Amino acid sequence: MGASILFSIVFIYFMIRFTKPLQQLVRSMNKLGDGDLQAYVEVNGDDEIAIVGKHYISNANAITAVN
């Protein structure tokens, strides 16, 4: 029973750690979609989520430059 509690705690920790950057990215995308050209998201690392975030920032900067 102790092992399953420990597993649950570790699982929840990693789920929060991996989903938080996605939630921040989605919030920033929604703001940009609503016209907030100052929407920004901080990107750290070089995993798949960071790559998507870097491309988002690049696209957001291009949109901001056009306006």
N, C-alpha and C positions, 0 to 999 in steps of 0.2 A: 504494500500500500504506500509506503514512503517513497518508493521509486516512482510510482505513478504520479504522485504529487510533485515530486521534483521534475519529472518529465513535463508535466503540465505547465509548471512555472517557466521552465526553459523554453518550451514551445511558445507560450504567450509572449515572452520577452522577444524572441526572434520574429514573431509575426508583427509585433509593434515596430520593431526596428526596420523591417523590410517594407511595411505598408505606409509608414509615416512619410517618406520621400514621395511616394506616389500621391498621397493625399495632398501634400503641398503643391505638387505639380498640377494636379487637377484644379485646385483652388486658384492658382495663378492663371491657368488656361481660361477658367471661367471669368475671371476679372478682365483678362485681355479681350475675351469675346464680348464682354459687356461694355467695352470701350475704354477701359483703364489701361492706357498705354504705359503706365509706370509699373505695371504688374511685373514682379520679379521673383525668381526662385533661386536659391543658392544650391549649387551643384558641387558635390564632393565625390571623389572616387572615379573609377573607370569601368564600373559594371554596366549592365544593360540599362538600368534605370538612369544612371548618370549620363550615358550616351544620349538617351531620349531627352533628358533635361538640357544637355548642351545644344542639341538641335533645336529644341524649343526656344532657348534663349537666342540663338542665331536668327531664327524666324521672327521672333518678337522684335529683335533689333532692326531687322529689315522692314517690318511693318511700321515701326516707330520712325525710321528714316524717311519713309515715303510720306508720312503725314507730317 
